[in-house]
Amino acid sequence: MTCRRRAFTITELLAVLILLTVFSLIAGKLFHATFTLARTASQTQDAIATFDSAVAAIRADVWSARKLDVQPQSINLGGTTWKIAGADLSRTEGERIRRWTVSPGMTFRSEGPVLVMILPESKTTHGGEVRMLSQVQLLARLTQ
């Protein structure tokens, strides 16, 4: 009586190798997509926080401004000047300069005591307007 050993055939080994290859490709793509999504979410959150910080600073300056000298790319609020250059928004007050990164194409316009910041529509943002009121100018208008 001969004892016959059972072994894997080359076809079975090849099938398992193909399945492992497919699994590793799918796992690699999933791993890459997960880290890309995490990085994108972090960048988006940073951009939102930066924009909120810039809007809060502009709003505080405009709120107490006696005069709004508005050009499409700059605002002069007495001793404080805001300028847009591409994707760079800067606030200059005396020697102190503070910078933020914003959406390219952002502009300003004035509607009486209201400063309007116009945000362009892009692939990642809907665009729109942010309106900021000058309390000093509004009170001057109401008392006339």
Secondary structure per residue as TSV (DSSP state, phi and psi in degrees):
chain	resnum	aa	ss	phi	psi
A	1	M	-	360.0	124.8
A	2	T	-	-98.7	138.3
A	3	C	-	-94.3	120.7
A	4	R	-	-99.3	126.3
A	5	R	-	-87.2	140.1
A	6	R	-	-96.6	128.3
A	7	A	-	-132.9	166.6
A	8	F	-	-79.9	141.4
A	9	T	-	-85.4	162.9
A	10	I	H	-61.5	-31.7
A	11	T	H	-67.2	-41.4
A	12	E	H	-66.3	-42.9
A	13	L	H	-62.9	-39.8
A	14	L	H	-64.9	-40.1
A	15	A	H	-63.7	-44.1
A	16	V	H	-64.1	-41.2
A	17	L	H	-62.1	-41.0
A	18	I	H	-64.1	-44.2
A	19	L	H	-62.9	-41.7
A	20	L	H	-64.4	-37.5
A	21	T	H	-64.6	-46.0
A	22	V	H	-62.4	-44.6
A	23	F	H	-60.7	-44.1
A	24	S	H	-67.6	-34.9
A	25	L	H	-64.7	-44.7
A	26	I	H	-65.3	-42.4
A	27	A	H	-64.2	-38.9
A	28	G	H	-64.3	-43.3
A	29	K	H	-65.8	-39.7
A	30	L	H	-64.9	-42.0
A	31	F	H	-60.8	-46.2
A	32	H	H	-62.9	-44.6
A	33	A	H	-63.8	-38.0
A	34	T	H	-62.9	-46.4
A	35	F	H	-71.7	-33.0
A	36	T	H	-64.6	-42.9
A	37	L	H	-63.9	-42.2
A	38	A	H	-63.1	-42.1
A	39	R	H	-65.4	-44.2
A	40	T	H	-63.0	-42.9
A	41	A	H	-62.9	-40.2
A	42	S	H	-65.1	-43.0
A	43	Q	H	-64.9	-40.1
A	44	T	H	-64.7	-42.8
A	45	Q	H	-63.6	-41.0
A	46	D	H	-63.6	-41.2
A	47	A	H	-64.6	-39.8
A	48	I	H	-65.1	-44.4
A	49	A	H	-64.0	-39.7
A	50	T	H	-63.7	-46.1
A	51	F	H	-63.5	-43.0
A	52	D	H	-61.1	-39.2
A	53	S	H	-63.4	-43.9
A	54	A	H	-64.6	-44.7
A	55	V	H	-63.7	-40.4
A	56	A	H	-62.4	-40.5
A	57	A	H	-68.3	-43.0
A	58	I	H	-63.8	-43.9
A	59	R	H	-60.5	-41.8
A	60	A	H	-64.6	-40.8
A	61	D	H	-67.2	-44.4
A	62	V	H	-67.9	-36.8
A	63	W	H	-55.7	-38.9
A	64	S	T	-103.2	9.4
A	65	A	-	-75.3	133.3
A	66	R	S	-82.5	-27.0
A	67	K	-	-143.9	137.0
A	68	L	-	-111.4	111.6
A	69	D	E	-105.0	100.0
A	70	V	E	-110.5	127.1
A	71	Q	E	-115.4	162.6
A	72	P	T	-57.3	-31.5
A	73	Q	T	-112.2	4.8
A	74	S	E	-155.0	158.3
A	75	I	E	-134.1	133.9
A	76	N	E	-115.2	119.4
A	77	L	-	-116.0	51.0
A	78	G	S	83.4	-105.7
A	79	G	S	-88.7	-3.5
A	80	T	E	-118.4	133.5
A	81	T	E	-123.2	132.9
A	82	W	E	-111.8	134.4
A	83	K	E	-134.7	144.3
A	84	I	E	-113.3	127.6
A	85	A	E	-134.1	97.8
A	86	G	T	68.0	-116.1
A	87	A	T	-103.2	14.7
A	88	D	E	-110.0	122.6
A	89	L	E	-110.2	126.6
A	90	S	E	-127.5	147.8
A	91	R	E	-120.2	121.8
A	92	T	E	-116.3	124.9
A	93	E	E	-134.5	101.3
A	94	G	T	67.5	-121.3
A	95	E	T	-91.1	-13.3
A	96	R	E	-86.5	126.0
A	97	I	E	-121.3	131.7
A	98	R	E	-124.1	140.0
A	99	R	E	-126.1	148.4
A	100	W	E	-134.2	154.7
A	101	T	E	-100.4	127.1
A	102	V	-	-129.9	176.2
A	103	S	-	-65.5	132.7
A	104	P	T	-62.5	143.7
A	105	G	T	94.8	0.7
A	106	M	-	-68.2	139.4
A	107	T	E	-137.3	170.2
A	108	F	E	-121.2	155.4
A	109	R	E	-153.4	161.9
A	110	S	E	-116.2	139.9
A	111	E	E	-130.4	80.5
A	112	G	T	67.4	-123.5
A	113	P	T	-83.1	8.7
A	114	V	E	-110.8	130.2
A	115	L	E	-96.6	130.7
A	116	V	E	-112.7	122.6
A	117	M	E	-100.4	120.1
A	118	I	E	-101.6	123.4
A	119	L	E	-106.3	125.8
A	120	P	-	-74.7	153.8
A	121	E	-	-81.4	139.4
A	122	S	-	-140.1	-172.8
A	123	K	S	-64.7	-31.0
A	124	T	S	-105.4	-12.7
A	125	T	-	-129.1	154.3
A	126	H	-	-84.9	-16.6
A	127	G	-	77.4	-174.2
A	128	G	E	139.5	-160.9
A	129	E	E	-131.7	145.9
A	130	V	E	-119.8	122.8
A	131	R	E	-106.0	134.3
A	132	M	E	-130.6	132.0
A	133	L	E	-102.0	138.9
A	134	S	-	-92.1	112.6
A	135	Q	H	-62.0	-42.2
A	136	V	H	-63.2	-44.7
A	137	Q	H	-69.0	-36.6
A	138	L	H	-65.3	-43.3
A	139	L	H	-64.0	-38.8
A	140	A	H	-63.0	-38.5
A	141	R	H	-69.2	-39.9
A	142	L	H	-70.0	-30.8
A	143	T	T	-85.1	-6.4
A	144	Q	-	-78.8	360.0
